[in-house]
């Protein structure tokens, strides 16, 4: 996580823009049901047509703002992760130039290949998923609880209990999946090692086949010249 934050630091402006757009999107998505709930509460006491029109306008404006913020947050998150991935690849390439042959032997060719090819792509995917799916969750928790308590205390307490239960389950799932992820990385290294060995064997077979073919053609050429020379002798 510290490594990712180090690469995020140069792009802090884009990070703030992404967080702001996500916050606007969450507020817009939650405030529309709030308007509808308030309208239904007022309907029991009787509400005039002007109030209905005004509430509908508020809901339409909120939907437009939330939709624009959602589109902008997707663009900002994609641009942010692309820049972070590019910086990581540049740093990895520069670091690989500083390593000696013995370092490559220590790490292993398969491990270096996996780190270079797939790990940065996985980090980019995890980062964009975190920004788009995980980062809005605290905003949704806080705003939904505040709006629920503002409308009804009993409903707010029920929602708070459900959110606490969801958080406990989420922490358990994250702790359980961490060892599986480490095991997956080791399996990927083994798979890369087997793949590289097979490629080397195929390459050696192709070279041997090419060498045998070239030797065969050379031998046929020598025999052809010898036969031609015998035919020219008196």
N, C-alpha and C positions, 0 to 999 in steps of 0.2 A: 504494500500500500504506500509506503514511503517513497518507493521508486516511482510509482505513478504520480504521486503528488509533486515530485521533483520535476517531472516533465509537464505537469499541468501549470506550474507556477508561472512560466513565461506567457501563458495564455489566460491570465487571470481576468482580463476584461471580457473575453468570450465566455468564461465560466460564470461571471456575474450576470451577463446578458442571458445565458441559458437558464440560470436559476430564476431570474426575474420573470422570464416568459413562462416558465413552468408554474410559478406562483400565480401569475395572472390566469393561466389556463385552469388551475385548480379552483381558484376563487370563482371564476365564471361558471365552472361545472357544478359547483355547490350552491351558488346563489340563486340559480334558476329554480331548483326544487324548493328553495326557501321562499321565493316569491309565490310559487304555486301553493305551498302550505299556508302561508299567511292569507292568500286569497280565499282558500277553502275555509279557514277559520272565520274570516269576515263574512263569508257567504251565509253562515248560520244566523248572523245578526242582521243580514240584509246589506247589500252593497249596490251602489249606483253604477250606471254604465260608464261614467267617466273614470271611476276607479279601475274598472276592468280594462279599459283602453290604456290607461297609464301603466298598469301592471304588465300588460302585454308588450308595451313599448320597452319597458325596463328589461323584460325577459329577452326580447329580440336583440336589443343592444348588447346585453350580456352575452348572448350566444355568438354574436358577430365578433366581439372582442375576444372571447375565449377561443373561437375557431382560428382567428388570426394569430393569437398567441401560441396555439398548438402547432400550427404550421411553422411559425418562426422558431419554436423550440426544437422541432425536428431538424430544421436546417442548421441551427446553431450547434446542436449536439453532434450532427454529422460532421460539420466543419471542424469542431473541436477535436473529435476523436481522430479525424484524418491528419490533423496537424501533429497531434501527440504521437500517432503511429509513425509519421515521417521522421520526427525528431528521434524516436527510439531506434529506427532503422539506421539513421545516420550515426548515432552514438555507438550502436553495435558494430557497424562497419569500421568506424575509427578505432574502436577497442580491439577488433580482430586484427587490425594491422599492427598493433603493438605487441601481440602475442607471439611467442616463439613456437617452433615446431614441437618442442617438448610440452608446451602448454596444451596444444591441440591433442597430443597423445594422452595427456592427463585427463582432459575433459572427455575425449572420445569424439570421433567424427560424427557418429549418430546424434550425440547430444548437441553438438554445435549446430548440426544441420536442423534439428528440431527447434532449437532456440531461435535460429535465424528465420526459418520458413514459417512455422505455424504459431509459435508462442506470441509474437507481436500481433498477428491477426486475431488470436484468441483474446489478447488484452484489449484490442480495439472493440471487439464484439462485446466483451464483458463491460467495458467502459460505457458504450452507448446504451446497453441494457440497464446499467446502473443509473445513468442520468435520466433515461426516459421512464423507467419502471420503478426503481427503488427510491430515487431522490424525491419524487412527489409524495411518497407515502407519509412522511412526517407532516407535510402541509395538510394532506387530506385528514390525518388523524386529528390534528389540532383544530382545524377549521370546522370539521364535522361535529366534533364534541362541543365547541363553542356555540355553533348554530343550533344543535340539538338541545342544549341546556337553555338557550334563549327562548326556544319554543315550548319545551316541556321538560321538567326536571326528571321525571321518571324515565322518559325515553332517553334522556342524556345518560343516566346511570346505566341503563341496559346497554347502550352503545359503548360506553366506557368499559364495561365488563367484557364485552365481545372483543374489543380492540386489545385489551390486555391478554386475553386468551390467544388471539392471533399472534401477538408478539412472542409469547412463550413458545408456540409451535414453530414460528419462523426461526427463533434462536436454536431450537433443537435440530431443525432440518439443516441449518447452516453448519453447526458443529458436526453433524453426522456426515455431511457431504465433503468436508475438508479432507479427511484421510482418503476418501475415494478419488478425489482430484489428484492427490499426490501419487497414488497408485497408478492412475491413468497416465500421468506424465512419464513414469518409469516404463509402462507398457509401450508408450509412443516411442521412447528411446530405443527399446528393443526392436520394435517394428522397423524403425529407420535403419538400425544396424543390419537387420536381415535384408532389407531392401537394397542397401548399399552393397552388401556382399553379393547378392544376386546380380546386381548390375555389373559389378566387377567381373564376375564369372562369365556373364554374357559378353562383356567387352573382350575378355581374354579369348573366348571361343570364336568371336568374330575375327579377331586379329589372327588367330591360328588358322582359321578357314581361309582368310585372305592370303596368308603366307603360303599355305599349301597350294592354293589356286595359282598364285604367282610362280611358285616353284614348278608346278606342273606345266604351265605355259612356257616357262623358260626351258624346261627339259624337251618339250615338243619342238621348240625353236631350234635347239641344238641338234636334235635328231634330223630335223628337216634340212638344216644346212649341211649336215654330214652326208645325207643322201643326195643332196644336190651336187655336192662336190664330187662324190663318187661317179655320178652320172656324167660329169664333165671330164673325168680322167679318160685318156685314150686306151 
